[in-house]
Amino acid sequence: MAAFVKDANWLDWHPHPSKPRFKLPAGAVDAHCHVFGPGDVFPFAPERKYTPCDASAAQLFALRDFLGFERNVIVQATCHGADNRALCDALQKSNGKARGVATVKRSVTDEELQALHRAGVRGVRFNFVKRLVDALPFDSLREIAERVAKLGWHIVIYFEAEDLAAYFEFFTSLPTTVVVDHMGRPDVSKDAYGPEFDLFVRLMQRDNFWCKTTCPERLSRSGPEAYEDVIPFARRIVETFPDRVIWGTDWPHPNLKSHMPDDGKLVDFIPKIAITETLQRKLLVENPMRLYWPEQK
């Protein structure tokens, strides 16, 4: 099989991340990361919007150990579409230290869902970021949500803050646990207590909603590795909803155009948004374990 050629403007993941100064609590989970390919083994989807670098399970697990995490939650990347083979391969190689969030189509069979569950999948992701999909998945999301709720799975949604008002009624009608990627991508040039982020807080006031306080490198306008403008938004969510927040690196940081973050420095950002040991343990250990490994309470 011919090798895939990554996009010319694609930034590879950081080759030499720093060792974090912040010591992660025992049992910490990197609850949002990805694997890409390798493309000559697990081909990227024909309908993909980008062709990334390879980012293998072995490379992800090496980063996990270097940073000090004990577990991963691997999220299906859009470049693989609904072909979850790379994800399942990584889960099977993790020796029980990883769970997954898959992408599925409406045509998925119950037998296929059961096979994903056995592999370690515990959620399904739906993308509402218009530049990354050809059509918004309203109908399929509701139908699939009802089906996966029977497995104890949750739904992950990814959207832009400017679209939340239009989607709010639909999202709050969903029948299962819903996890929001990257705090709903707030515009951090605005007020963390202003009306736009207040709407996101209203969404989070629903007991079935969780939030990933992730990706300051995507949201910040203050430049690489500073991310100070993200802190008020993330702290508000962590401190208001301490039992329904999780955190992850987003390695290998798909589709970043300006800079590639140092994953060690991303870990060092955690105590700026979860300022007590109690909040840090909830964010990094207790909450992701309750969501992804409930059998190990």
Buried (B, 14 or more C-beta within 10 A) or exposed (E): EEEBEBEEEBBEBBEEBBEBEBEBBEBBBBBBBBBBBBBEEBBBBEEBBBBBBBBBBEBBBEBBEBBBBBBBBBBBBBBBBBBBEBBBBBBBBBEEBBBBBBBBEEEBEEEBBEEBBEBBBBBBBBBBBEEBBEEBBEEBBBEBBEBBBEBEBBBBBBBBBEBBEEBBEBBBEBEBBBBBBBBBBBBBEBEBEEEBBEBBBEBBEEEBBBBBBBBBBBBBEBEEBBBEBBBBBBBBBBBEBBEBBBBBBBBBBBBBEEEBBBBBBBBBBBBBBBBEEEBBBBBBBBBBBBBBBEEEE
